[in-house]
């Protein structure tokens, strides 16, 4: 593995950081998160059209940039630093890979160029609080998370040449604003139950969407109700949806790890800057050895998480052996580093750090929100151990 960045990767990071520094300050983040959509459409247009972030990892044949998931992870590290609210995660990291992997030629040709240009945003709707399980990050994604063929979840039934969906999904990233929904649903009843993916347009009759109040306002979520809604099957009926979810989950974990590392690194920078300026007992708070030790521990944790995130992004591209366990482990380490950096940051900022209005709480909420969506950390590690068969006992013959 060559750990050096290419000139193209450095340019992506530099350009994106400059843009976010100008357009995504603290006040701008709060204002954008407070809008009905939960993000600034002008900033999203700049990210998608000017920098090509929406199609960064999509093939050039579909209007994408043709880069790898490594470049997308590096870009998300920068958006994580700024906590930039945008449809990037829901559209480019969760939905687009499934469209590319399972969609028919006609579906890819119609949808992927619009996603790459930023004119179409998409959201992945997985019933129940099971996104981590569906992506095979915190549990075996066998398909039961979509309803199990019983009441609940989202159920699909044939209606002539098409399909109709009925059910509800409560936690959908950008589900209230996305132009396209990729909905996981069960078909076939209990006896022949199988999980399929369906495409639902934002203006479909019977579709009701409401933005939910979320712990992390920079990661907007919506409730999606499907009341006998017309839907289009994504790909073919016999597609291996759980396998596609698992492969998408490995890549998503690498990107999420890089994003969390970016947030943790920025939180550490803010804390170091504060203790250098804040004086107590006639000297800077940062001059006290106990404070230096605490920040040194956070620095080591962030750097270790950054190395794991970079390796995970590299492994997903180069097909490294056991790469399917690397993403979850990198994400666990990154989420732990972000939690530690945010908690220490709040404490070392003193009295001002405990006010909800301080920026430290934006990072603290991101750490908690990501663990609720994709974790928790101990389950990410347990799942990686299960996939690696780490604790299986060898059968003794004798």
C-alpha positions, -999 to 999 in steps of 0.1 A, spaced: 0 0 0 13 34 -10 2 58 17 10 90 -3 -18 110 -18 -18 116 -55 -18 151 -69 -54 146 -79 -64 136 -44 -46 165 -28 -64 189 -52 -98 174 -43 -91 179 -6 -77 214 -10 -104 227 -33 -132 212 -12 -117 226 21 -115 261 6 -151 260 -7 -165 247 27 -144 273 46 -162 300 26 -197 285 24 -200 263 54 -192 282 86 -209 276 119 -237 301 114 -243 288 78 -244 252 90 -270 260 116 -291 280 92 -290 253 65 -299 226 90 -329 246 102 -345 249 67 -373 225 57 -349 205 34 -322 204 60 -294 217 37 -285 246 15 -295 239 -22 -270 264 -34 -241 247 -16 -253 213 -29 -253 227 -65 -217 239 -60 -206 206 -45 -223 186 -73 -217 207 -104 -185 225 -96 -167 197 -78 -186 167 -91 -190 151 -56 -223 135 -64 -207 115 -92 -172 112 -79 -173 74 -76 -197 68 -106 -183 56 -140 -178 81 -167 -203 62 -189 -231 75 -166 -218 110 -163 -196 104 -133 -161 115 -126 -148 80 -127 -127 82 -95 -127 55 -68 -142 52 -34 -108 64 -20 -114 98 -35 -150 99 -22 -138 90 13 -112 118 12 -139 142 1 -162 131 29 -134 137 54 -136 173 44 -174 175 46 -172 158 80 -148 185 92 -173 212 84 -204 190 94 -217 201 60 -254 192 57 -260 179 23 -276 149 5 -241 135 -3 -242 105 21 -278 95 12 -274 99 -25 -238 91 -35 -228 67 -7 -260 47 1 -284 49 -29 -262 53 -60 -241 21 -54 -273 0 -52 -287 16 -84 -253 8 -101 -251 -28 -88 -288 -39 -93 -304 -16 -118 -312 -26 -153 -294 -9 -182 -324 14 -188 -326 23 -151 -289 31 -149 -290 52 -180 -320 72 -168 -311 78 -132 -273 77 -127 -265 107 -150 -291 128 -131 -275 118 -98 -240 125 -110 -251 160 -121 -267 167 -87 -301 174 -103 -316 142 -86 -311 133 -50 -319 99 -37 -326 82 -3 -324 47 9 -355 36 29 -349 6 51 -378 -3 75 -371 -1 112 -340 10 130 -320 -15 110 -298 4 86 -266 -10 101 -280 -45 100 -292 -42 64 -257 -30 54 -243 -60 72 -223 -38 96 -239 -47 129 -256 -80 120 -261 -105 94 -282 -88 67 -303 -117 56 -334 -96 47 -356 -101 77 -350 -64 86 -374 -54 58 -405 -69 75 -400 -106 77 -429 -113 54 -453 -105 82 -472 -73 92 -449 -43 97 -421 -30 76 -429 -24 40 -449 -50 20 -449 -53 -18 -475 -69 -40 -479 -72 -77 -504 -50 -95 -507 -59 -131 -473 -53 -147 -461 -32 -118 -459 -33 -80 -475 -15 -52 -460 -8 -17 -477 -4 17 -459 4 49 -439 30 68 -402 38 73 -394 61 102 -357 69 99 -347 77 63 -317 100 57 -330 129 36 -361 109 30 -383 140 33 -365 159 5 -350 133 -19 -363 132 -54 -361 94 -56 -366 68 -29 -350 34 -30 -373 13 -8 -365 -21 6 -397 -42 9 -408 -78 13 -427 -96 -14 -442 -131 -15 -459 -132 19 -446 -155 46 -442 -187 26 -421 -172 -3 -407 -141 15 -379 -123 -2 -365 -88 0 -366 -66 -31 -357 -30 -38 -381 -6 -55 -379 29 -70 -405 54 -58 -407 89 -73 -411 119 -50 -445 128 -65 -460 93 -64 -497 94 -52 -501 80 -17 -466 89 -7 -465 110 25 -432 123 38 -425 143 70 -392 155 84 -384 141 118 -368 158 148 -333 142 150 -306 144 176 -282 156 148 -299 183 128 -270 183 103 -280 147 94 -317 153 85 -341 124 86 -377 119 74 -406 95 80 -419 79 48 -454 65 46 -463 44 16 -501 41 12 -506 17 -17 -479 35 -38 -469 26 -73 -433 15 -75 -408 2 -100 -388 -29 -92 -351 -21 -92 -333 -47 -114 -346 -82 -117 -368 -102 -93 -341 -127 -86 -314 -102 -76 -294 -110 -45 -304 -79 -25 -287 -88 8 -254 -94 -10 -256 -61 -28 -264 -44 6 -233 -61 22 -210 -49 -6 -225 -14 -4 -221 -15 34 -183 -22 32 -178 9 10 -202 30 30 -184 21 62 -151 33 48 -166 66 37 -184 71 71 -151 64 89 -133 91 69 -162 115 76 -161 108 113 -123 112 113 -127 146 97 -151 157 124 -129 143 152 -98 161 138 -117 194 136 -130 191 171 -95 185 184 -83 216 165 -110 237 181 -101 224 216 -64 230 212 -70 265 199 -92 272 230 -68 259 256 -40 279 241 -60 312 245 -80 305 276 -62 316 308 -67 302 343 -46 311 374 -26 335 353 -15 310 326 -30 293 295 -51 263 303 -31 243 277 1 247 297 -12 224 324 3 189 321 -30 172 328 -47 190 299 -18 182 276 -20 145 285 -57 144 278 -53 161 244 -24 139 236 -46 108 241 -72 123 218 -46 131 192 -33 95 192 -68 81 189 -77 104 160 -45 96 142 -51 59 146 -86 62 134 -74 82 104 -49 55 94 -77 28 97 -101 49 76 -75 55 49 -66 18 48 -103 8 47 -109 31 17 -78 17 -1 -89 -19 7 -123 -14 -8 -108 -4 -41 -80 -29 -43 -99 -59 -31 -76 -66 -2 -81 -99 15 -105 -97 45 -115 -63 33 -151 -69 42 -141 -68 79 -119 -37 76 -147 -12 69 -167 -20 101 -136 -20 122 -124 14 108 -159 28 113 -159 16 149 -125 32 156 -135 65 139 -168 67 158 -150 60 191 -124 87 183 -151 112 174 -170 105 207 -138 109 227 -128 141 209 -162 156 213 -165 147 250 -130 160 259 -137 191 238 -168 199 258 -151 195 291 -119 214 282 -139 243 269 -151 248 304 -184 265 312 -190 277 277 -186 241 264 -217 230 283 -240 254 265 -260 239 236 -252 269 215 -215 261 213 -201 244 182 -187 215 203 -222 202 207 -227 200 170 -198 175 169 -211 157 200 -245 153 184 -229 140 152 -210 114 172 -241 102 191 -263 103 159 -239 83 139 -237 56 166 -274 54 167 -277 51 129 -247 28 121 -234 15 154 -230 10 183 -192 5 183 -193 -28 202 -217 -43 176 -196 -31 147 -166 -49 162 -186 -80 171 -199 -82 136 -164 -79 121 -152 -107 144 -181 -129 134 -174 -123 97 -137 -131 103 -147 -162 123 -123 -149 150 -138 -168 179 -149 -200 162 -135 -231 179 -119 -257 158 -136 -291 158 -115 -317 177 -115 -351 160 -104 -380 181 
